[in-house]
Amino acid sequence: MLSTRCVAGAPRARRIATEEAFTIPEVAEAMREVVRTGGADLDLPIVRQTYCPEATETGPTADLAHTSRDAWSSRMLPYLLELGADRIARMDADGVDMHVLSLTSPGVQCFPAPLAVDLAQVANDRLADAVRAYPTRFAGLATIAPQDPTAAVREMDRAVTRLGLHGFIINSHTDGRYLDEPYFWPILEAAQALGKPIYLHPRAPSATLGGPLRDYRLEGAVWGFGVETASHVLRLMFSGTLDRFPDLSLVIGHMGEGLPFWRWRLDFMGQPGSRAARRNACSPSEYLARNVLVTSSGVEDPRALRYTIDTLGAERVMWAIDHPYQPMAPAVQFLKDAPLSAHEQALFAGGNAERVFGLPSLGGAMDATAG
């Protein structure tokens, strides 16, 4: 299938990037304290690179701290702190119309519950301020503290009904616990009742899952993030949790964390009543079609995009950049060159995001001469 390219003067679909990170100074300082305290949490190397780039790692992975990729990651903090004109100038330079913003991983989920609850509120207030200041350029997903489900539910309601945010971000496990546990069900119930999606974003795997990944720094975006998040989604499927919350919408990034490519085998092994699937009422592919949406964040492979759309449907795949961890310009070029029909291009670029997150529509098209 030929790609869709704009010509001068022709309209193009609005480009809404759906997994774009930010932070605030208060969270940055709390993260530095996490680094100072130390421990065995697999998020620590990533947190250290972002918030304490001057720190020197020790142990068997110390030599990797000076690779070009890690050096690049260590410059992320200034970009993460941009919530105004500087970020928009970067978006304009690369032809990006809107960022759907969320507090960068691991959010507030590595803090003690009282601090996590307070920082979530502060982060959401700052995010709402940014969205109000630039309503056609920013939208926001509220962060919550799953450590305290009661407080999380209150914050979810406040974020939607008072702050006007468009969904929620949860960075996979919290203290090694997953959303299929009844302890967290009030959060899932609230998201379903509010009609807003949960973006289930990666963090480094829990200690029980991540042990073999530690030696070679596989715990991060190179592999562990996808393993962690895909496993979390499968827990929600195979536990029957998604039968209890059939209208819950989950968004996962990185072209579906591998799940579209495993769909056939998941169905083969995971039909209801099989040895691997004793609690789920539906097949995994039925949950993917009903409850799961996918973004392209950090995966700029046209073959993977084509397969994911063919597998899940054009209405269930959204464009994302993963800024600032991924550069914007190549992601925009990937979008321009994507092997999609005009209809698919419009949905992928921004139409699906408008529907899924309830974003205000600007008519769905922009002047192609703007990039």
C-alpha positions as CSV (number, residue, x, y, z in Angstrom):
1,M,0.0,0.0,0.0
2,L,1.3,3.4,-0.9
3,S,2.0,5.9,1.8
4,T,0.0,9.1,2.1
5,R,2.0,12.3,1.5
6,C,0.8,15.8,1.7
7,V,1.3,18.3,-1.2
8,A,1.5,22.0,-0.8
9,G,-1.8,23.5,0.1
10,A,-3.6,20.2,0.7
11,P,-5.0,19.5,4.2
12,R,-3.3,17.0,6.5
13,A,-4.5,15.2,9.6
14,R,-3.9,16.9,12.9
15,R,-0.8,15.3,14.5
16,I,-1.6,14.5,18.1
17,A,1.3,12.7,19.9
18,T,-0.2,10.6,22.7
19,E,2.7,9.6,25.0
20,E,4.7,12.7,25.8
21,A,6.4,13.1,29.1
22,F,6.9,15.9,31.6
23,T,7.9,16.4,35.2
24,I,7.9,19.2,37.8
25,P,10.6,20.4,40.1
26,E,9.0,18.9,43.2
27,V,8.9,15.4,41.6
28,A,12.5,15.9,40.4
29,E,13.7,16.6,43.9
30,A,11.8,13.7,45.4
31,M,13.4,11.4,42.8
32,R,16.9,12.7,43.7
33,E,16.1,11.6,47.3
34,V,15.2,8.2,46.0
35,V,18.6,8.0,44.3
36,R,20.3,9.2,47.5
37,T,18.5,6.5,49.5
38,G,19.5,3.8,47.0
39,G,18.2,0.2,47.0
40,A,17.6,-2.7,44.6
41,D,14.7,-1.1,42.6
42,L,15.3,-1.7,38.9
43,D,14.0,1.8,38.2
44,L,17.0,3.3,39.9
45,P,19.5,3.2,37.0
46,I,16.9,5.0,34.8
47,V,15.9,7.5,37.5
48,R,19.6,8.2,38.2
49,Q,20.4,8.9,34.6
50,T,17.5,11.3,34.4
51,Y,17.6,13.1,37.7
52,C,21.2,12.7,38.9
53,P,23.3,12.4,35.7
54,E,26.4,13.4,37.6
55,A,26.1,10.3,39.8
56,T,28.6,7.5,39.0
57,E,27.3,3.9,38.9
58,T,29.1,1.1,40.6
59,G,29.0,-2.6,40.0
60,P,29.0,-4.7,36.9
61,T,27.0,-2.2,34.8
62,A,29.2,0.8,35.6
63,D,30.8,0.8,32.1
64,L,27.5,1.2,30.5
65,A,26.8,4.5,32.2
66,H,29.0,6.3,29.7
67,T,27.5,4.9,26.5
68,S,26.2,7.5,24.0
69,R,22.6,6.4,24.7
70,D,23.0,6.9,28.5
71,A,24.7,10.2,28.0
72,W,21.8,11.3,25.8
73,S,19.3,10.1,28.4
74,S,21.1,12.2,31.1
75,R,20.1,15.4,29.3
76,M,16.4,14.6,29.5
77,L,15.5,16.7,32.6
78,P,15.5,20.2,31.0
79,Y,13.1,18.9,28.3
80,L,10.9,17.1,30.8
81,L,10.5,20.4,32.8
82,E,9.3,22.3,29.7
83,L,5.5,22.9,30.0
84,G,5.1,26.0,27.9
85,A,6.5,28.1,25.1
86,D,9.8,26.2,24.8
87,R,8.1,22.9,24.3
88,I,5.7,24.4,21.8
89,A,8.6,25.9,19.8
90,R,10.1,22.4,19.5
91,M,6.7,21.1,18.4
92,D,6.3,23.8,15.8
93,A,9.8,23.2,14.5
94,D,9.0,19.6,13.8
95,G,5.4,19.9,12.8
96,V,3.6,18.5,15.8
97,D,0.2,19.9,16.6
98,M,-0.5,18.6,20.1
99,H,1.1,16.7,23.0
100,V,-0.9,14.5,25.3
101,L,1.2,15.0,28.4
102,S,1.7,12.6,31.3
103,L,4.1,12.6,34.3
104,T,7.2,10.7,33.3
105,S,7.7,7.1,34.6
106,P,7.7,5.9,37.3
107,G,5.4,8.8,38.2
108,V,4.8,8.9,41.9
109,Q,4.6,5.1,42.3
110,C,8.0,4.7,44.0
111,F,7.2,7.1,46.9
112,P,5.6,6.5,50.2
113,A,1.8,6.8,49.9
114,P,1.3,10.2,51.6
115,L,4.1,11.9,49.5
116,A,2.8,10.2,46.4
117,V,-0.7,11.5,46.9
118,D,0.5,15.0,47.5
119,L,2.8,15.0,44.5
120,A,0.1,13.6,42.2
121,Q,-2.1,16.5,43.1
122,V,0.6,19.1,42.5
123,A,1.6,17.5,39.2
124,N,-2.0,17.5,38.0
125,D,-2.5,21.1,39.0
126,R,0.6,22.1,37.0
127,L,-0.5,20.0,34.1
128,A,-4.0,21.5,34.1
129,D,-2.5,25.0,34.2
130,A,-0.4,24.2,31.1
131,V,-3.5,22.8,29.3
132,R,-5.5,25.9,30.1
133,A,-2.7,28.1,28.9
134,Y,-2.3,26.2,25.5
135,P,-5.6,24.4,25.0
136,T,-5.1,23.6,21.3
137,R,-1.5,22.4,21.9
138,F,-1.6,20.4,25.1
139,A,-3.9,17.8,26.7
140,G,-3.3,15.9,29.8
141,L,-3.4,12.5,31.6
142,A,-3.7,12.7,35.3
143,T,-1.2,10.9,37.5
144,I,-2.5,9.0,40.6
145,A,-1.0,7.2,43.5
146,P,-2.2,3.6,43.4
147,Q,-0.6,3.0,46.8
148,D,-3.7,4.6,48.2
149,P,-6.7,3.6,46.1
150,T,-9.2,5.7,48.0
151,A,-7.1,8.9,47.5
152,A,-6.5,7.8,43.9
153,V,-10.2,7.6,43.2
154,R,-10.7,11.1,44.7
155,E,-7.9,12.5,42.5
156,M,-9.3,10.8,39.4
157,D,-12.7,12.5,39.9
158,R,-11.0,15.8,40.6
159,A,-8.8,15.5,37.6
160,V,-11.7,14.9,35.2
161,T,-14.5,16.9,36.7
162,R,-12.5,20.0,38.0
163,L,-9.2,20.0,36.1
164,G,-10.5,18.9,32.7
165,L,-7.9,16.3,32.1
166,H,-8.5,13.5,29.6
167,G,-7.5,10.2,31.3
168,F,-5.0,8.6,33.7
169,I,-1.4,7.4,33.6
170,I,-0.4,4.4,35.7
171,N,3.2,3.1,35.4
172,S,2.5,-0.7,35.6
173,H,3.2,-2.2,39.0
174,T,3.1,-0.4,42.3
175,D,5.4,-2.0,45.0
176,G,5.4,-5.1,42.9
177,R,1.6,-5.4,42.9
178,Y,-0.7,-5.3,39.8
179,L,-4.1,-3.9,39.0
180,D,-5.7,-7.3,38.8
181,E,-5.6,-7.4,42.7
182,P,-8.9,-6.5,44.2
183,Y,-7.1,-3.9,46.3
184,F,-6.8,-1.8,43.1
185,W,-10.3,-2.4,41.7
186,P,-11.7,0.9,42.9
187,I,-9.3,2.6,40.5
188,L,-10.5,0.5,37.6
189,E,-14.1,1.1,38.6
190,A,-13.6,4.8,38.7
191,A,-11.9,5.0,35.3
192,Q,-14.8,3.0,33.8
193,A,-17.4,5.2,35.5
194,L,-15.7,8.4,34.4
195,G,-15.4,7.0,30.8
196,K,-11.7,7.9,30.6
197,P,-8.8,5.5,29.6
198,I,-5.9,4.4,31.7
199,Y,-2.6,4.6,29.9
200,L,-0.7,1.7,31.3
201,H,2.8,2.9,30.8
202,P,6.0,0.9,31.4
203,R,8.4,1.0,34.3
204,A,11.2,-1.3,35.1
205,P,10.0,-4.8,36.0
206,S,9.2,-5.7,39.6
207,A,11.8,-7.5,41.5
208,T,10.1,-10.9,41.0
209,L,10.0,-10.4,37.2
210,G,13.2,-8.5,36.6
211,G,16.0,-10.5,38.2
212,P,17.5,-12.1,35.0
213,L,17.3,-8.7,33.2
214,R,19.5,-6.9,35.7
215,D,23.0,-8.2,34.6
216,Y,22.9,-6.7,31.1
217,R,20.7,-3.7,31.7
218,L,17.8,-5.3,29.9
219,E,15.4,-3.9,32.5
220,G,14.7,-0.7,30.6
221,A,13.2,0.3,27.2
222,V,15.4,-2.2,25.3
223,W,13.3,-5.1,26.6
224,G,12.1,-5.1,30.2
225,F,9.6,-2.3,29.8
226,G,7.7,-4.3,27.2
227,V,7.9,-7.5,29.2
228,E,6.6,-5.8,32.3
229,T,3.7,-4.0,30.7
230,A,2.6,-6.8,28.4
231,S,2.6,-9.2,31.4
232,H,0.5,-6.7,33.4
233,V,-2.1,-6.6,30.6
234,L,-2.2,-10.4,30.4
235,R,-2.8,-10.5,34.2
236,L,-5.8,-8.3,33.7
237,M,-7.1,-10.6,30.9
238,F,-6.4,-14.0,32.4
239,S,-7.5,-13.1,35.9
240,G,-11.0,-12.2,34.6
241,T,-10.5,-8.6,35.8
242,L,-11.5,-7.2,32.4
243,D,-14.8,-9.3,32.6
244,R,-15.6,-7.4,35.8
245,F,-14.8,-4.1,34.1
246,P,-15.9,-4.7,30.5
247,D,-16.0,-1.0,29.5
248,L,-12.6,-0.2,30.8
249,S,-10.2,1.2,28.2
250,L,-6.5,0.6,28.5
251,V,-3.9,2.3,26.3
252,I,-0.5,0.7,25.9
253,G,2.4,2.1,24.0
254,H,5.4,0.9,21.9
255,M,3.2,-0.7,19.2
256,G,1.3,-2.8,21.8
257,E,4.3,-4.0,23.9
258,G,4.5,-7.1,21.6
259,L,0.9,-8.3,22.2
260,P,-0.5,-7.9,18.7
261,F,2.3,-10.1,17.4
262,W,1.5,-12.8,20.0
263,R,-2.3,-12.6,19.4
264,W,-2.6,-16.0,17.6
265,R,-0.6,-17.9,20.1
266,L,-2.3,-16.2,23.1
267,D,-5.6,-17.3,21.6
268,F,-4.4,-20.8,20.9
269,M,-3.1,-21.3,24.5
270,G,-5.5,-19.0,26.3
271,Q,-9.1,-19.9,25.2
272,P,-11.5,-19.8,28.1
273,G,-11.4,-23.0,30.1
274,S,-7.9,-24.0,28.9
275,R,-5.1,-24.9,31.3
276,A,-3.6,-21.4,30.9
277,A,-7.0,-19.6,31.1
278,R,-9.2,-20.7,33.9
279,R,-10.7,-17.4,34.9
280,N,-11.2,-15.4,31.7
281,A,-14.5,-15.4,29.9
282,C,-13.2,-14.2,26.6
283,S,-10.2,-15.0,24.4
284,P,-7.2,-12.6,24.5
285,S,-8.0,-11.3,21.1
286,E,-11.5,-10.4,22.2
287,Y,-10.0,-8.3,25.1
288,L,-7.6,-6.7,22.7
289,A,-10.5,-5.7,20.4
290,R,-12.7,-4.5,23.3
291,N,-10.5,-3.1,26.0
292,V,-7.0,-2.3,24.6
293,L,-5.8,0.5,22.4
294,V,-2.2,0.9,21.2
295,T,0.1,3.8,20.4
296,S,3.3,3.7,18.3
297,S,5.5,5.4,20.9
298,G,9.1,4.6,20.4
299,V,8.5,2.1,17.5
300,E,9.1,3.7,14.1
301,D,8.9,0.6,12.0
302,P,6.4,0.8,9.1
303,R,6.0,-3.0,8.9
304,A,5.2,-3.2,12.6
305,L,2.6,-0.4,12.2
306,R,1.0,-2.1,9.2
307,Y,0.8,-5.4,11.0
308,T,-0.6,-3.8,14.2
309,I,-3.3,-1.9,12.3
310,D,-4.2,-5.0,10.2
311,T,-4.4,-7.0,13.5
312,L,-6.3,-4.6,15.8
313,G,-8.0,-2.3,13.3
314,A,-7.3,1.2,12.2
315,E,-9.6,2.6,15.0
316,R,-7.4,1.2,17.7
317,V,-3.9,2.5,16.9
318,M,-2.6,6.0,17.7
319,W,0.5,7.9,16.9
320,A,3.0,8.9,19.6
321,I,6.5,10.1,19.9
322,D,7.6,9.4,23.5
323,H,9.2,12.8,23.8
324,P,11.8,13.6,25.1
325,Y,13.1,10.0,25.2
326,Q,12.6,9.8,21.4
327,P,13.3,12.7,19.1
328,M,10.4,14.4,17.4
329,A,11.5,14.9,13.9
330,P,12.1,11.2,13.0
331,A,8.7,10.3,14.5
332,V,7.0,12.9,12.4
333,Q,8.8,11.6,9.3
334,F,7.6,8.1,10.2
335,L,4.1,9.4,10.4
336,K,4.4,11.1,7.0
337,D,5.8,8.0,5.3
338,A,3.6,5.5,7.0
339,P,2.1,2.9,4.6
340,L,-1.5,3.9,5.3
341,S,-4.5,5.0,3.3
342,A,-5.7,8.5,3.7
343,H,-8.4,7.4,6.0
344,E,-6.0,5.3,8.1
345,Q,-3.5,8.2,8.2
346,A,-6.2,10.6,9.6
347,L,-7.2,8.1,12.3
348,F,-3.6,7.3,13.2
349,A,-2.3,10.8,13.2
350,G,-5.0,12.3,15.5
351,G,-8.5,11.2,14.8
352,N,-8.4,8.2,17.2
353,A,-6.8,10.3,19.9
354,E,-9.6,12.8,19.7
355,R,-12.1,10.0,20.2
356,V,-10.3,8.0,22.8
357,F,-9.3,10.9,25.0
358,G,-12.3,13.1,24.3
359,L,-10.1,15.9,22.9
360,P,-11.7,19.0,21.3
361,S,-11.7,18.6,17.5
362,L,-10.3,21.3,15.3
363,G,-11.9,19.9,12.2
364,G,-9.4,17.1,11.8
365,A,-7.1,18.7,9.2
366,M,-4.3,21.2,9.2
367,D,-2.6,23.1,6.4
368,A,0.1,20.9,4.9
369,T,2.3,23.9,4.4
370,A,2.7,24.0,8.2
371,G,4.8,20.8,8.1
